[in-house]
Amino acid sequence: MITTNYLVIGSGVAGLTFAVKIAEEFSDKNITVITKSNEDESNTKYAQGGVAVVLDKEEDSYQKHIQDTLIAGDGLCNATVVDMVIKEGPKRFKELIHWGANFDIDTNGNYDLGKEGGHSEYRVVHHKDITGYEIERALLQRVHQLKNVTLLPHHFAIDLITEHHLNIVNPIHLSCYGAYVLDENTGDILTIKAKNTVLASGGIGNIYGHTTNPVIATGDGIAMAYRAKAQIQDMEFIQFHPTVLYDEKGGSSFLISEAVRGFGAYLRDKSGHRFMPDYDSRAELASRDIVSQCIDKELKKSGEDNVYLDCTHLDTDSFKEHFPNIYDKCKSLGIDIAKDWIPVVPASHYLCGGIVVDKNGKTSINNLFSCGEATRTGLHGANRLASNSLLEALVYAHNIYKYLITQESDETFYEIPVWNEKGVTITKDHVLIQHNLKKLQTLMRNYAGIVRNNNQLNEAKNLLEIIYKEIDELYQTVKVNTPLCELRNMINVAHLIITDSLTRNNNKGGYYNIDNL
Ligand SMILES: Cc1cc2nc3c(=O)[nH]c(=O)nc-3n(C[C@H](O)[C@H](O)[C@H](O)COP(=O)(O)OP(=O)(O)OC[C@H]3O[C@@H](n4cnc5c(N)ncnc54)[C@H](O)[C@@H]3O)c2cc1C
């Protein structure tokens, strides 16, 4: 049994920001950060475009950023939350600088501001096209300087501990007491007991197979919170990134940042027709959902596997300077962006919904907080404005910290049982897990993807039930392992996506069902 003051699940921007802040505040309290892979593996590490933040108050204003966010959210944002997050932005950005993150500077010595789809002004601070990598680097460096933070890589959170595990029947309020965690190095299941738990476990991209997210994005935190009976909302709002590098094999795909379209690239079909102006006056700079749906329509019309991003009319040296990572990746695949069009398709990218939290990052379960992509704060509504997610993670990590420093610790002592492994066997059935994972991903792509309909969603529900039963049976009888837990979590999350999709009867932002037309 490990006892800690603060258990943080996840080492992306959300979890690490909270850990740094609370550790700096309370040198006498211990913070345990667990993370299921290497310490830096996270969606954060792959963020390219940057952080949307209003710094230039002459051209830009909070009001413009607020307006852009509300437009993208298609009427479903919480206006108070939008106002709060955007106005907090500059302060949170300065903290990142303070912790040692570097951002690009323009020739006048100001922060170089990028512009992305849906933004009316240049306001995206960035570090070349590897902004997330730089933020993750700086936060990890700071965490390692703090003696009261213990960072445990390859520790997989299986379930949150609540009254359910304490055998308290019909509790008046649900509370979280920490988590059961699989130490992947030893196979042991640890009980980590914590006064406060912060779920910062990120997104769900891998549920769709074709995704910009790393394979660790399996919605574990959302599934754990759901099983613990926390409120979850808006799971139908999944953002598909319009332009990932087309790879016929599928899997985790390389993202061609929105900023490339902001830089002037055109979307063309195979014949060379620039099709976005046919659909939207903003053309390639329309918001992500619009661009993804337009590409989906073009692909369905033509039967082709991909469309193209044309950068051949752009200044190549300047492109190289802004997007060295993208330039090199294309080059490594024999695509010379000065002469060749880049083959692209949409892929699952970001979840707007998730665990419901209030402005202090509190979930509906006592002592359980959440921040980052795992949450539904009300900022994104039906669709996230590009580069608002790193911002949201920074702001909510700060808000949880601010709330917790004003709270008295609850010193009630509970006896927490160890994980029960009685009667389980070691599985050799990895094929069953892999096979069902592929089935799940195909199901979600085909029946609960960019353009949905009720027949297919109902079919998805039935097929999911079969996968659920098979995996649940396995889960009850074998010693748990990470791939099995991840698949179990993805099944829970898929269930939430399908159910919320069937409930919504109007198309909004990232949600598009042809039966609602
Ligand atoms: C390719 C790409 C480009 C992007 N570009 C931008 C951008 O330019 N601007 C922007 O604002 N946003 C961008 N985003 C989105 C943004 O990166 C994420 O929303 C944000 O980084 C999420 O941060 P997080 O801390 O919530 O989650 P993550 O960074 O994903 O971290 C989650 C952490 O939780 C851990 N974890 C998960 N489950 C468990 C478990 N069961 N047990 C233990 N640990 C667990 C993971 O290992 C990881 O450490 C991009 C995303 C991608 C994938």
The ligand as a MOL file (V3000), in Angstrom:
LIG
                    3D

  0  0  0     0  0            999 V3000
M  V30 BEGIN CTAB
M  V30 COUNTS 53 58 0 0 0
M  V30 BEGIN ATOM
M  V30 1 C -1.0310 15.0720 -32.9240 0
M  V30 2 C -1.7000 16.0160 -31.9610 0
M  V30 3 C -1.5800 17.3700 -32.1420 0
M  V30 4 C -2.1990 18.2650 -31.2510 0
M  V30 5 N -1.9870 19.6100 -31.3990 0
M  V30 6 C -2.5040 20.4600 -30.4770 0
M  V30 7 C -2.2080 21.8460 -30.5120 0
M  V30 8 O -1.4590 22.3240 -31.3640 0
M  V30 9 N -2.7590 22.6440 -29.5560 0
M  V30 10 C -3.5850 22.1700 -28.5880 0
M  V30 11 O -4.0610 22.9520 -27.7430 0
M  V30 12 N -3.8530 20.8500 -28.5150 0
M  V30 13 C -3.3290 19.9940 -29.4140 0
M  V30 14 N -3.5990 18.6640 -29.3290 0
M  V30 15 C -4.4270 18.1740 -28.2140 0
M  V30 16 C -3.6060 18.2110 -26.9330 0
M  V30 17 O -2.3020 17.7650 -27.2070 0
M  V30 18 C -4.2230 17.3330 -25.8730 0
M  V30 19 O -5.5890 17.5720 -25.7520 0
M  V30 20 C -3.5670 17.6040 -24.5350 0
M  V30 21 O -2.1760 17.4720 -24.6580 0
M  V30 22 C -4.1130 16.6390 -23.5010 0
M  V30 23 O -3.3320 16.7390 -22.3570 0
M  V30 24 P -3.6630 15.8030 -21.1210 0
M  V30 25 O -2.6210 16.0810 -20.1210 0
M  V30 26 O -5.0730 15.9480 -20.7720 0
M  V30 27 O -3.5220 14.3170 -21.7170 0
M  V30 28 P -2.2470 13.5800 -22.2970 0
M  V30 29 O -1.2090 14.5210 -22.7000 0
M  V30 30 O -2.7290 12.6270 -23.3170 0
M  V30 31 O -1.7150 12.7730 -21.0460 0
M  V30 32 C -2.4440 11.6980 -20.5340 0
M  V30 33 C -1.5580 10.9440 -19.5890 0
M  V30 34 O -2.3230 9.9800 -18.8750 0
M  V30 35 C -1.6420 8.7520 -18.8580 0
M  V30 36 N -2.6230 7.6900 -18.6750 0
M  V30 37 C -3.7240 7.4340 -19.4170 0
M  V30 38 N -4.3780 6.3750 -18.9220 0
M  V30 39 C -3.6930 5.9460 -17.8400 0
M  V30 40 C -3.8460 4.8900 -16.9250 0
M  V30 41 N -4.8450 4.0070 -17.0210 0
M  V30 42 N -2.9430 4.7550 -15.9380 0
M  V30 43 C -1.8960 5.6050 -15.8340 0
M  V30 44 N -1.6850 6.6120 -16.6920 0
M  V30 45 C -2.5750 6.7890 -17.6700 0
M  V30 46 C -0.9240 8.7280 -20.1960 0
M  V30 47 O 0.1080 7.7850 -20.1730 0
M  V30 48 C -0.4480 10.1710 -20.2760 0
M  V30 49 O 0.7120 10.3350 -19.5060 0
M  V30 50 C -2.9790 17.7630 -30.2030 0
M  V30 51 C -3.1140 16.3810 -30.0350 0
M  V30 52 C -2.4820 15.5160 -30.8940 0
M  V30 53 C -2.6090 14.0360 -30.6730 0
M  V30 END ATOM
M  V30 BEGIN BOND
M  V30 1 1 1 2
M  V30 2 1 2 3
M  V30 3 2 2 52
M  V30 4 2 3 4
M  V30 5 1 4 5
M  V30 6 1 4 50
M  V30 7 2 5 6
M  V30 8 1 6 7
M  V30 9 1 6 13
M  V30 10 2 7 8
M  V30 11 1 7 9
M  V30 12 1 9 10
M  V30 13 2 10 11
M  V30 14 1 10 12
M  V30 15 2 12 13
M  V30 16 1 13 14
M  V30 17 1 14 15
M  V30 18 1 14 50
M  V30 19 1 15 16
M  V30 20 1 16 17
M  V30 21 1 16 18
M  V30 22 1 18 19
M  V30 23 1 18 20
M  V30 24 1 20 21
M  V30 25 1 20 22
M  V30 26 1 22 23
M  V30 27 1 23 24
M  V30 28 2 24 25
M  V30 29 1 24 26
M  V30 30 1 24 27
M  V30 31 1 27 28
M  V30 32 2 28 29
M  V30 33 1 28 30
M  V30 34 1 28 31
M  V30 35 1 31 32
M  V30 36 1 32 33
M  V30 37 1 33 34
M  V30 38 1 33 48
M  V30 39 1 34 35
M  V30 40 1 35 36
M  V30 41 1 35 46
M  V30 42 1 36 37
M  V30 43 1 36 45
M  V30 44 2 37 38
M  V30 45 1 38 39
M  V30 46 1 39 40
M  V30 47 2 39 45
M  V30 48 1 40 41
M  V30 49 2 40 42
M  V30 50 1 42 43
M  V30 51 2 43 44
M  V30 52 1 44 45
M  V30 53 1 46 47
M  V30 54 1 46 48
M  V30 55 1 48 49
M  V30 56 2 50 51
M  V30 57 1 51 52
M  V30 58 1 52 53
M  V30 END BOND
M  V30 END CTAB
M  END
